[in-house]
Structures are given as C-alpha cells and as structure tokens.
C-alpha cells in the first residue's frame, strides 16, 4: 500500500524546470521545418515556375499524408507505446526527406522530364514522405505530455515550454533565411533551388541538435501504468466519441491551428504585395511576432492552471486576434508601419491561444493515458486536413483581380482575406466554443518557478 501511495504521489508531483526544459526541445526539428513549410513552400514553388494552384496541390498532398499518418501513428502508440522510438524514427525521416522538398526535382532529372504535371507529382511525393515523418514525431511528442505527469499545471508548463521552443525554431529559421537570401543574388531557377536547399540543410542541422538532447535527457514515460500502479486496458475510440468535451476540444484545436498556419502562410505575401513594405519586412514582421510569442510562452509557465483560467486566457488570445484581423483587413498601404504594432499583438494572441489550446487536450485526457495518442492523432488529423483544404481553396482564387475600395486605396486580395478574415473568424468561433466547456481537473502549483 505504501508503494502504491508513493507511485500515486510521484505521478501528480509537479515537475521541476529541467524535465520541462528538456521536453520542450523535442519538437525543434518539426517546428523549424514546419515554419519553413508554411512560410516559404508556396513562395518557393511559385518562384520556380509553379502556378498558384499547383503549388497548393503540393502543400495539400503533404497535409493529407500528415493527417492520415497521425491517425495511424496514434493507434500504434496506444497499442505498443515506445514514444521515443517513434519520435526518433520520425525525426530521422524528416531530416532525410526535408531537403528534397525544397531541393531540385530529382525524379525530373532521372527521367529527363520537365513537364508541369510530372514536377507537381514529384514534389507532392516528397512532401508526403516528409509529412509522414513529421506526423510520427508530432504525435509521439504531444502524447508524451499526458504520460510524463498527471499534474495539470505541469502539463500546461510542458506545453508552454514546447511553444517557447517553437518560437526559437521560427526565429532560427528567419535568421538562416535572412543570411542565405542576402548571401547571393538569384538569377535562375537553379539559384532559387540552391538558396532553399541551404535553408533546408541548416534548418535540419539546428533541429537535429536539439532533438538529440531531448532523446538523451528525457526519460521514456510509462503508457500502461496508471494511478497507484494499476494496469489499464487500451481505451476504445468509442469512449472518446461519446464525450462532448472531445468534440469541443477538437474544434478549438483545429480552429487554433487554422489561425496559426493560414496567417503564417500569407504573412510574407501580405507585407510585400499588399502593404508594399520593404523586403526586410518579410523577415522583421514575423520575427516580432515570434519574439512576443516566446516571451508570453515563458511567462505562462509561471501560472497555476485551472480549467476556468485556461478558458479565460484562450478567450483573451482569441479576442486579440479578432481585433488584429479587423485591422489587417482595413489597413491601407500608406499606413503600413502599423503592421509592426499589429505584429506585437498577433504574437501575444498566438502564444495565448496555442499554449491553452494544446493544453485543453491534456485536460480532456486526464488520467486516461492509454488513449492519449489517439486523442493527439485524431485532432492532428483534423488540423492537417482543414489547413490543407483552406490553403488550397485560397490559392485557387489567388489569380483573381483584387477589388479596390473607393477612397481608401485598399485592395481586398486573397492574401488580405487569408491573413485577416480567416484567423479572426476562426478565433471568434474558438472563443464561443471555449465558453461552453466544463473542466473538472484540479491543479497544483509548480515546485519552483521556471524563470530564474
């Protein structure tokens, strides 16, 4: 009985700073490649001659492969466990395949074909392979949170630290991209491919260093042993489908990812094409967003979390995005300096929504550890499919002529709609759904502050 009590106490004991810190490193490779994927894939493909719709097909193929891979990986992890093996194998596949996504068309060279259809199919295949590895890493890393600790506050701290490292990854990518883009001017398609290939190589190198530390320093969590050492059977999918909270959390998570990914995909296009800002703004504006998100993510680790507090912070982030979306929609090019101010609030909103939106999964899972990977995998499936479809639909209208609003010199382009209206609308629905949730999980404070 005393052994059971010790196991129970250890499972709900708050984590210290180092386990949280090491866990946060584990998604760096995924984060830096994902940032490159959403920020530069459409730009890269159009620069080498792809039509907007063909570029969207490549992205959609990757998102679809990612979505189905998350479901498959989640099911296998729930059956067999071994989070770190899945994480390591997925990271290896990402590292090997990512440079091919942004490199030259290898099948085109092998088969001596340069037809647009063959190029689209070739890049789509590499995009799908990359996203399969990305999915394995993501699901294993996300589902680990629920098995590392049962303490509600520590689970949010893990999600917050992960989001902080996401900001580090994104900033690292923009530093790398800034150096590469300024190192040599481009004149041909080969020059463009070489630029992005070097960005891919350096991104992989940075990400792999952090993943290596994570795999060495993080202990493999237990999947089959629950409270007081009792062995629990695998939880059926039907169990989750019968819970209203599952659908609420799924909808909020998908909407949050739509806010982040769609806005990221169109940010660079917006500041250059719509606001006619300097080329440096293509790196400076997102850098401000991620610096602000990083600071907020670190600060959120110091809060003792409860269900109502989780809902309140998510709602605050959503309301901020609604105002930012309205500002983006109405911002004329002669007032483009205001985009720097908006980027501060976008960064704050992104951090609030991401940390709390991901943490809602752990409040949903609670102590039902043998279904945690299915929850993460199924939600990620919905996320990937919705983002891929949303970008494809927007890109399908990218060639449409913008409409000029009388007296304001304001162009309602697809990029302005994608960056302003879509995230704001998703935030509004997300806040409405969040207000209907009912969490019961108690919370304990962290053992010590994570900021020193």
FIDRENNU-150502 format. One record per residue (C-alpha): residue in one letter; y, z, x. Coordinates in nm, 4 decimals. Layout:
N
ATOM|res|py|pz|px
ATOM|A|Y|Z|X
...
end
This chain:
452
ATOM|res|py|pz|px
ATOM|X|0.0000|0.0000|0.0000
ATOM|X|0.2380|0.0789|0.2853
ATOM|X|0.1665|-0.2606|0.4437
ATOM|X|0.2485|-0.4338|0.1149
ATOM|X|0.5747|-0.2405|0.0899
ATOM|X|0.6680|-0.3440|0.4452
ATOM|X|0.5973|-0.7099|0.3672
ATOM|X|0.7999|-0.6825|0.0479
ATOM|X|1.0927|-0.5287|0.2334
ATOM|X|1.0824|-0.7902|0.5106
ATOM|X|1.0865|-1.0743|0.2568
ATOM|X|1.4056|-0.9506|0.0891
ATOM|X|1.5745|-0.8139|0.4007
ATOM|X|1.8976|-1.0054|0.4781
ATOM|X|1.8861|-1.2368|0.7789
ATOM|X|2.0949|-1.1906|1.0906
ATOM|X|2.3188|-1.4557|1.2401
ATOM|X|2.0733|-1.6211|1.4815
ATOM|X|1.7985|-1.7243|1.2353
ATOM|X|2.0729|-1.8678|1.0135
ATOM|X|2.2333|-2.0435|1.3114
ATOM|X|1.9101|-2.1994|1.4367
ATOM|X|1.8139|-2.3156|1.0887
ATOM|X|2.1494|-2.4890|1.0437
ATOM|X|2.0815|-2.7080|1.3479
ATOM|X|1.7677|-2.8578|1.1972
ATOM|X|1.9357|-3.1252|0.9865
ATOM|X|2.1772|-3.2546|1.2521
ATOM|X|1.9857|-3.5776|1.3192
ATOM|X|1.9625|-3.6529|0.9480
ATOM|X|2.3273|-3.5661|0.8961
ATOM|X|2.4706|-3.7778|1.1760
ATOM|X|2.2580|-4.0797|1.0806
ATOM|X|2.3363|-4.0294|0.7121
ATOM|X|2.7085|-4.0200|0.7877
ATOM|X|2.6756|-4.3471|0.9778
ATOM|X|2.4662|-4.4912|0.6929
ATOM|X|2.7180|-4.4212|0.4175
ATOM|X|3.0346|-4.4760|0.6220
ATOM|X|2.9519|-4.7875|0.8235
ATOM|X|2.6482|-4.9673|0.6775
ATOM|X|2.8401|-5.1709|0.4187
ATOM|X|3.1211|-5.2316|0.6689
ATOM|X|2.8765|-5.3386|0.9424
ATOM|X|2.6801|-5.5781|0.7227
ATOM|X|2.9902|-5.7463|0.5827
ATOM|X|3.1312|-5.7825|0.9360
ATOM|X|2.8197|-5.9744|1.0474
ATOM|X|2.8412|-6.2110|0.7530
ATOM|X|2.6598|-6.0451|0.4612
ATOM|X|2.8031|-6.0801|0.1121
ATOM|X|2.9001|-5.7509|-0.0598
ATOM|X|2.6020|-5.7792|-0.2949
ATOM|X|2.3540|-5.8498|-0.0126
ATOM|X|2.4881|-5.5505|0.1794
ATOM|X|2.4418|-5.3394|-0.1333
ATOM|X|2.0815|-5.4610|-0.1659
ATOM|X|2.0062|-5.3352|0.1859
ATOM|X|2.1511|-4.9941|0.1026
ATOM|X|1.9719|-4.9836|-0.2320
ATOM|X|1.6357|-5.0615|-0.0693
ATOM|X|1.6826|-4.7673|0.1644
ATOM|X|1.7851|-4.5359|-0.1176
ATOM|X|1.4841|-4.6373|-0.3307
ATOM|X|1.2428|-4.5850|-0.0390
ATOM|X|1.4078|-4.2493|0.0305
ATOM|X|1.3784|-4.1446|-0.3322
ATOM|X|1.0055|-4.2147|-0.3632
ATOM|X|0.9341|-4.0696|-0.0180
ATOM|X|1.0977|-3.7399|-0.1160
ATOM|X|0.8657|-3.7061|-0.4161
ATOM|X|0.5579|-3.7882|-0.2085
ATOM|X|0.6594|-3.5559|0.0756
ATOM|X|0.7427|-3.2716|-0.1620
ATOM|X|0.3988|-3.2938|-0.3240
ATOM|X|0.2187|-3.2882|0.0125
ATOM|X|0.4242|-2.9971|0.1455
ATOM|X|0.3487|-2.7935|-0.1664
ATOM|X|-0.0215|-2.8647|-0.1177
ATOM|X|-0.0544|-2.8141|0.2581
ATOM|X|0.2623|-2.6508|0.3918
ATOM|X|0.3467|-2.7067|0.7622
ATOM|X|0.7221|-2.7542|0.7216
ATOM|X|0.7902|-2.8022|1.0919
ATOM|X|0.5229|-3.0717|1.1326
ATOM|X|0.6773|-3.2745|0.8512
ATOM|X|1.0229|-3.2113|0.9935
ATOM|X|0.9244|-3.3193|1.3435
ATOM|X|0.7377|-3.6309|1.2276
ATOM|X|1.0259|-3.7356|1.0028
ATOM|X|1.2792|-3.6820|1.2807
ATOM|X|1.0705|-3.8961|1.5162
ATOM|X|1.0583|-4.1802|1.2635
ATOM|X|1.4348|-4.1553|1.2090
ATOM|X|1.5019|-4.1667|1.5832
ATOM|X|1.2800|-4.4706|1.6364
ATOM|X|1.3961|-4.6749|1.3364
ATOM|X|1.7667|-4.5976|1.3026
ATOM|X|1.8844|-4.8193|1.5871
ATOM|X|1.7042|-5.1128|1.4212
ATOM|X|1.9115|-5.0650|1.1050
ATOM|X|2.2349|-5.1188|1.2999
ATOM|X|2.0912|-5.3435|1.5691
ATOM|X|2.0227|-5.7133|1.5655
ATOM|X|1.7796|-5.8747|1.3226
ATOM|X|1.4611|-5.8581|1.5318
ATOM|X|1.2413|-6.0476|1.2801
ATOM|X|1.5061|-6.3203|1.2687
ATOM|X|1.4717|-6.3678|1.6447
ATOM|X|1.0917|-6.3537|1.6375
ATOM|X|1.0567|-6.6084|1.3577
ATOM|X|1.3650|-6.8099|1.4589
ATOM|X|1.5148|-6.7831|1.1135
ATOM|X|1.8775|-6.7155|1.0255
ATOM|X|1.8704|-6.7709|0.6501
ATOM|X|2.0695|-6.5135|0.4488
ATOM|X|1.7638|-6.4246|0.2395
ATOM|X|1.5451|-6.3596|0.5439
ATOM|X|1.8174|-6.1467|0.7045
ATOM|X|1.8594|-5.9423|0.3875
ATOM|X|1.4845|-5.8811|0.3610
ATOM|X|1.4567|-5.7871|0.7313
ATOM|X|1.7394|-5.5345|0.7227
ATOM|X|1.6058|-5.3963|0.3942
ATOM|X|1.2649|-5.3293|0.5523
ATOM|X|1.4184|-5.1397|0.8451
ATOM|X|1.6430|-4.9500|0.6046
ATOM|X|1.3380|-4.8458|0.4018
ATOM|X|1.1467|-4.7276|0.7106
ATOM|X|1.4430|-4.5242|0.8299
ATOM|X|1.4832|-4.3584|0.4915
ATOM|X|1.1151|-4.2633|0.4676
ATOM|X|1.1527|-4.0583|0.7860
ATOM|X|1.4866|-3.9236|0.6641
ATOM|X|1.3244|-3.8054|0.3401
ATOM|X|1.0434|-3.6197|0.5176
ATOM|X|1.2944|-3.4345|0.7323
ATOM|X|1.5261|-3.3533|0.4430
ATOM|X|1.2656|-3.2193|0.2011
ATOM|X|1.0928|-3.0038|0.4627
ATOM|X|1.4234|-2.8615|0.5851
ATOM|X|1.5657|-2.7913|0.2396
ATOM|X|1.2483|-2.6329|0.1020
ATOM|X|1.2183|-2.4040|0.4059
ATOM|X|1.5140|-2.2004|0.2797
ATOM|X|1.3217|-2.0526|-0.0117
ATOM|X|1.0296|-1.9519|0.2133
ATOM|X|1.2330|-1.8130|0.5031
ATOM|X|1.3799|-1.5357|0.2871
ATOM|X|1.3886|-1.4134|-0.0722
ATOM|X|1.7331|-1.2598|-0.0268
ATOM|X|1.9799|-1.4509|-0.2452
ATOM|X|2.2798|-1.4059|-0.0168
ATOM|X|2.0857|-1.5077|0.2931
ATOM|X|1.9646|-1.8196|0.1167
ATOM|X|2.3242|-1.9201|0.0465
ATOM|X|2.4131|-1.8352|0.4072
ATOM|X|2.1398|-2.0737|0.5266
ATOM|X|2.2736|-2.3493|0.3011
ATOM|X|2.6280|-2.2760|0.4158
ATOM|X|2.5338|-2.2916|0.7838
ATOM|X|2.3495|-2.6160|0.7244
ATOM|X|2.6607|-2.7593|0.5604
ATOM|X|2.8714|-2.6411|0.8552
ATOM|X|2.6459|-2.8329|1.0939
ATOM|X|2.6713|-3.1313|0.8605
ATOM|X|3.0438|-3.1262|0.9257
ATOM|X|2.9765|-3.1008|1.3019
ATOM|X|2.7462|-3.4024|1.2764
ATOM|X|3.0009|-3.6049|1.0833
ATOM|X|3.2798|-3.5235|1.3271
ATOM|X|3.0496|-3.6089|1.6183
ATOM|X|2.9839|-3.9500|1.4663
ATOM|X|3.3537|-4.0259|1.4270
ATOM|X|3.4213|-3.9230|1.7865
ATOM|X|3.1420|-4.1516|1.9049
ATOM|X|3.2624|-4.4342|1.6810
ATOM|X|3.6227|-4.3937|1.7994
ATOM|X|3.5142|-4.4196|2.1638
ATOM|X|3.2867|-4.7192|2.1047
ATOM|X|3.5345|-4.9083|1.8880
ATOM|X|3.8079|-4.8656|2.1483
ATOM|X|3.5900|-4.9406|2.4494
ATOM|X|3.5742|-5.3158|2.3920
ATOM|X|3.7220|-5.5660|2.1512
ATOM|X|3.4803|-5.7708|1.9427
ATOM|X|3.4847|-6.1499|1.9196
ATOM|X|3.1384|-6.2458|1.7924
ATOM|X|2.8651|-6.1132|1.5655
ATOM|X|2.6733|-6.0098|1.8788
ATOM|X|2.9661|-5.7927|1.9878
ATOM|X|2.9689|-5.6226|1.6476
ATOM|X|2.5945|-5.5576|1.6665
ATOM|X|2.6270|-5.4149|2.0182
ATOM|X|2.9012|-5.1759|1.9039
ATOM|X|2.6979|-5.0345|1.6197
ATOM|X|2.3813|-5.0269|1.8297
ATOM|X|2.5562|-4.7985|2.0801
ATOM|X|2.6849|-4.5807|1.7977
ATOM|X|2.3258|-4.5521|1.6750
ATOM|X|2.1877|-4.4680|2.0208
ATOM|X|2.4445|-4.1962|2.0889
ATOM|X|2.4051|-4.0512|1.7404
ATOM|X|2.0281|-4.0284|1.7850
ATOM|X|2.0698|-3.8573|2.1222
ATOM|X|2.3052|-3.5926|1.9814
ATOM|X|2.0901|-3.5299|1.6755
ATOM|X|1.7638|-3.5023|1.8691
ATOM|X|1.9081|-3.2336|2.0981
ATOM|X|1.9855|-3.0088|1.8005
ATOM|X|1.6539|-3.0826|1.6286
ATOM|X|1.4712|-2.9818|1.9455
ATOM|X|1.6452|-2.6426|1.9486
ATOM|X|1.5640|-2.5948|1.5801
ATOM|X|1.1928|-2.6690|1.6249
ATOM|X|1.1648|-2.4310|1.9215
ATOM|X|1.3725|-2.1420|1.7840
ATOM|X|1.2773|-2.1430|1.4140
ATOM|X|0.9577|-1.9723|1.3039
ATOM|X|0.7283|-2.1624|1.0661
ATOM|X|0.7779|-1.9936|0.7253
ATOM|X|0.4876|-1.8965|0.5025
ATOM|X|0.4279|-2.1019|0.1895
ATOM|X|0.1149|-1.9445|0.0437
ATOM|X|0.2013|-1.5769|0.0650
ATOM|X|0.4415|-1.4321|-0.1857
ATOM|X|0.5735|-1.0892|-0.2684
ATOM|X|0.3643|-0.7978|-0.1375
ATOM|X|0.1269|-1.0317|0.0445
ATOM|X|-0.0295|-1.1761|-0.2719
ATOM|X|-0.1638|-1.5283|-0.2547
ATOM|X|-0.0170|-1.7563|-0.5197
ATOM|X|-0.1646|-2.0762|-0.6566
ATOM|X|0.0285|-2.4007|-0.6344
ATOM|X|0.2783|-2.4342|-0.9181
ATOM|X|0.2321|-2.7296|-1.1532
ATOM|X|0.5118|-2.9774|-1.2143
ATOM|X|0.4937|-2.8929|-1.5840
ATOM|X|0.6147|-2.5398|-1.5062
ATOM|X|0.9480|-2.6755|-1.3845
ATOM|X|0.9839|-2.9313|-1.6613
ATOM|X|0.9647|-2.6512|-1.9183
ATOM|X|1.2622|-2.4692|-1.7695
ATOM|X|1.6101|-2.5591|-1.8936
ATOM|X|1.7600|-2.4360|-1.5669
ATOM|X|1.5670|-2.7057|-1.3770
ATOM|X|1.7467|-2.9822|-1.5663
ATOM|X|2.0820|-2.8094|-1.5270
ATOM|X|2.0413|-2.7640|-1.1522
ATOM|X|1.9084|-3.1205|-1.1139
ATOM|X|2.2082|-3.2672|-1.2943
ATOM|X|2.4578|-3.0607|-1.0944
ATOM|X|2.2890|-3.1503|-0.7635
ATOM|X|2.2799|-3.5234|-0.8422
ATOM|X|2.6438|-3.5238|-0.9518
ATOM|X|2.7432|-3.3366|-0.6354
ATOM|X|2.5660|-3.5879|-0.4145
ATOM|X|2.7314|-3.8732|-0.6033
ATOM|X|3.0711|-3.7161|-0.5354
ATOM|X|2.9997|-3.6896|-0.1627
ATOM|X|2.8177|-4.0157|-0.0982
ATOM|X|3.0209|-4.2546|-0.3136
ATOM|X|3.3503|-4.1139|-0.1835
ATOM|X|3.2245|-4.1393|0.1742
ATOM|X|3.1104|-4.4992|0.1261
ATOM|X|3.4548|-4.6147|0.0085
ATOM|X|3.6894|-4.3899|0.2060
ATOM|X|3.7321|-4.6212|0.5067
ATOM|X|3.7815|-4.9263|0.2824
ATOM|X|4.0419|-4.7406|0.0755
ATOM|X|4.2683|-4.6193|0.3557
ATOM|X|4.2719|-4.9623|0.5242
ATOM|X|4.2666|-5.2105|0.2363
ATOM|X|4.4351|-5.0229|-0.0490
ATOM|X|4.6759|-4.7904|0.1310
ATOM|X|4.7302|-5.0272|0.4266
ATOM|X|4.7243|-4.7401|0.6741
ATOM|X|4.6806|-4.7793|1.0485
ATOM|X|4.3313|-4.8406|1.1883
ATOM|X|4.3291|-4.4878|1.3308
ATOM|X|4.3360|-4.3517|0.9743
ATOM|X|3.9813|-4.4828|0.9325
ATOM|X|3.8735|-4.2004|1.1636
ATOM|X|4.1559|-3.9486|1.1177
ATOM|X|4.1340|-3.9093|0.7379
ATOM|X|3.7580|-3.8372|0.7302
ATOM|X|3.7992|-3.6128|1.0352
ATOM|X|4.0484|-3.3953|0.8445
ATOM|X|3.8068|-3.3781|0.5525
ATOM|X|3.5185|-3.2628|0.7693
ATOM|X|3.7219|-3.0109|0.9689
ATOM|X|3.8338|-2.8451|0.6461
ATOM|X|3.4780|-2.8535|0.5114
ATOM|X|3.3486|-2.6965|0.8314
ATOM|X|3.5953|-2.4072|0.8151
ATOM|X|3.5217|-2.3393|0.4489
ATOM|X|3.1443|-2.3608|0.5043
ATOM|X|3.1625|-2.0969|0.7768
ATOM|X|3.3801|-1.8720|0.5606
ATOM|X|3.1349|-1.8971|0.2693
ATOM|X|2.8651|-1.7326|0.4820
ATOM|X|3.0558|-1.4037|0.4591
ATOM|X|3.0305|-1.3725|0.0814
ATOM|X|2.7692|-1.1618|-0.1005
ATOM|X|2.6469|-1.4138|-0.3561
ATOM|X|2.5592|-1.3615|-0.7210
ATOM|X|2.4922|-1.6141|-0.9950
ATOM|X|2.8380|-1.5861|-1.1574
ATOM|X|3.0094|-1.6113|-0.8191
ATOM|X|2.8048|-1.9211|-0.7374
ATOM|X|2.9196|-2.0842|-1.0608
ATOM|X|3.2814|-1.9848|-1.0060
ATOM|X|3.3019|-2.1348|-0.6561
ATOM|X|3.1330|-2.4568|-0.7668
ATOM|X|3.3758|-2.4880|-1.0566
ATOM|X|3.6706|-2.4332|-0.8222
ATOM|X|3.5494|-2.7139|-0.5965
ATOM|X|3.4938|-2.9452|-0.8929
ATOM|X|3.8410|-2.8839|-1.0342
ATOM|X|3.9931|-2.9542|-0.6917
ATOM|X|3.8114|-3.2883|-0.6789
ATOM|X|3.9345|-3.3811|-1.0269
ATOM|X|4.2954|-3.3417|-0.9132
ATOM|X|4.2249|-3.5265|-0.5867
ATOM|X|4.0612|-3.8118|-0.7767
ATOM|X|4.3624|-3.8457|-1.0042
ATOM|X|4.5919|-3.8519|-0.7024
ATOM|X|4.3827|-4.1217|-0.5314
ATOM|X|4.3811|-4.3352|-0.8448
ATOM|X|4.7594|-4.3267|-0.8756
ATOM|X|4.8620|-4.3194|-0.5076
ATOM|X|5.0764|-4.6250|-0.4158
ATOM|X|5.0588|-4.7732|-0.0670
ATOM|X|5.4181|-4.6795|0.0242
ATOM|X|5.3204|-4.3112|-0.0140
ATOM|X|5.0026|-4.3401|0.1921
ATOM|X|5.0978|-4.0348|0.4010
ATOM|X|4.9968|-3.8222|0.1012
ATOM|X|4.6350|-3.9176|0.1720
ATOM|X|4.6384|-3.6758|0.4662
ATOM|X|4.7327|-3.3943|0.2274
ATOM|X|4.4678|-3.5024|-0.0219
ATOM|X|4.2054|-3.5071|0.2528
ATOM|X|4.2563|-3.1332|0.3134
ATOM|X|4.1775|-3.0514|-0.0480
ATOM|X|3.8900|-3.3005|-0.0563
ATOM|X|3.7361|-3.1219|0.2429
ATOM|X|3.7668|-2.7848|0.0728
ATOM|X|3.6223|-2.9202|-0.2518
ATOM|X|3.3314|-3.0886|-0.0728
ATOM|X|3.2322|-2.7646|0.1013
ATOM|X|3.2553|-2.5534|-0.2150
ATOM|X|3.0501|-2.7980|-0.4193
ATOM|X|2.7906|-2.8741|-0.1508
ATOM|X|2.7116|-2.5171|-0.0493
ATOM|X|2.6923|-2.3836|-0.4034
ATOM|X|2.5235|-2.6952|-0.5457
ATOM|X|2.2416|-2.6806|-0.2904
ATOM|X|2.2128|-2.3030|-0.3268
ATOM|X|2.1513|-2.3379|-0.7001
ATOM|X|1.8122|-2.4833|-0.6091
ATOM|X|1.7171|-2.1568|-0.4411
ATOM|X|1.8334|-1.9537|-0.7395
ATOM|X|1.6125|-2.1792|-0.9527
ATOM|X|1.3099|-2.1383|-0.7230
ATOM|X|1.3493|-1.7626|-0.6878
ATOM|X|1.0083|-1.6275|-0.5804
ATOM|X|0.8089|-1.9328|-0.6969
ATOM|X|0.7618|-2.0509|-0.3400
ATOM|X|0.4624|-2.2779|-0.3949
ATOM|X|0.6732|-2.5212|-0.5927
ATOM|X|0.9827|-2.5228|-0.3729
ATOM|X|0.9111|-2.8571|-0.2065
ATOM|X|0.8611|-3.0285|-0.5426
ATOM|X|1.1981|-2.8990|-0.6629
ATOM|X|1.3745|-3.0232|-0.3495
ATOM|X|1.1838|-3.3523|-0.3511
ATOM|X|1.2375|-3.4322|-0.7185
ATOM|X|1.6081|-3.3514|-0.7025
ATOM|X|1.6447|-3.5595|-0.3894
ATOM|X|1.4644|-3.8474|-0.5616
ATOM|X|1.7205|-3.8429|-0.8421
ATOM|X|2.0006|-3.8169|-0.5858
ATOM|X|1.8882|-4.1188|-0.3820
ATOM|X|1.8231|-4.3413|-0.6812
ATOM|X|2.1528|-4.2596|-0.8505
ATOM|X|2.3588|-4.3077|-0.5330
ATOM|X|2.1877|-4.6358|-0.4502
ATOM|X|2.2407|-4.7733|-0.8006
ATOM|X|2.6015|-4.6533|-0.8142
ATOM|X|2.6952|-4.8222|-0.4861
ATOM|X|2.5113|-5.1403|-0.5838
ATOM|X|2.6972|-5.1622|-0.9155
ATOM|X|3.0338|-5.1015|-0.7484
ATOM|X|2.9618|-5.3555|-0.4745
ATOM|X|2.8635|-5.6138|-0.7349
ATOM|X|3.2260|-5.6135|-0.8504
ATOM|X|3.3756|-5.5974|-0.5019
ATOM|X|3.4838|-5.9619|-0.5071
ATOM|X|3.6781|-5.9167|-0.8292
ATOM|X|4.0539|-5.9578|-0.8011
ATOM|X|4.2473|-5.6282|-0.8138
ATOM|X|4.4870|-5.5694|-1.1000
ATOM|X|4.8489|-5.4971|-1.0210
ATOM|X|5.0176|-5.2270|-1.2250
ATOM|X|5.3734|-5.3213|-1.3135
ATOM|X|5.6498|-5.1383|-1.1287
ATOM|X|5.4246|-4.9308|-0.9008
ATOM|X|5.2700|-5.1876|-0.6645
ATOM|X|4.9391|-5.0180|-0.7317
ATOM|X|4.6093|-5.2049|-0.7008
ATOM|X|4.3163|-5.0839|-0.9123
ATOM|X|4.0458|-5.2104|-0.6779
ATOM|X|3.6756|-5.1309|-0.6754
ATOM|X|3.7295|-4.9036|-0.3741
ATOM|X|4.0057|-4.7106|-0.5514
ATOM|X|3.7813|-4.6721|-0.8557
ATOM|X|3.4840|-4.5672|-0.6406
ATOM|X|3.6839|-4.3116|-0.4433
ATOM|X|3.8972|-4.1758|-0.7255
ATOM|X|3.7404|-4.2130|-1.0685
ATOM|X|3.3672|-4.1785|-0.9932
ATOM|X|3.3881|-3.8500|-0.7935
ATOM|X|3.6402|-3.6991|-1.0372
ATOM|X|3.4269|-3.7851|-1.3395
ATOM|X|3.1104|-3.6506|-1.1724
ATOM|X|3.2942|-3.3303|-1.0806
ATOM|X|3.4110|-3.2838|-1.4384
ATOM|X|3.0584|-3.3169|-1.5785
ATOM|X|2.9198|-3.0956|-1.3000
ATOM|X|3.1632|-2.8155|-1.3814
ATOM|X|3.0800|-2.8416|-1.7522
ATOM|X|2.7051|-2.8144|-1.6834
ATOM|X|2.7556|-2.5269|-1.4377
ATOM|X|2.9323|-2.3203|-1.7023
ATOM|X|2.6167|-2.3349|-1.9195
ATOM|X|2.3847|-2.1962|-1.6503
ATOM|X|2.2359|-1.8484|-1.6566
ATOM|X|2.1246|-1.6937|-1.3247
ATOM|X|1.9488|-1.3585|-1.3005
ATOM|X|1.8718|-1.3339|-0.9287
ATOM|X|2.0207|-1.0213|-0.7629
ATOM|X|2.1971|-1.0354|-0.4306
ATOM|X|2.2279|-0.8166|-0.1232
ATOM|X|2.4923|-0.8462|0.1463
ATOM|X|2.4179|-0.9883|0.4880
ATOM|X|2.3044|-0.7462|0.7579
ATOM|X|2.6135|-0.8270|0.9619
ATOM|X|2.8995|-1.0750|0.9407
ATOM|X|2.8154|-1.4204|1.0711
ATOM|X|3.1662|-1.4668|1.2055
ATOM|X|3.2479|-1.2717|1.5178
end
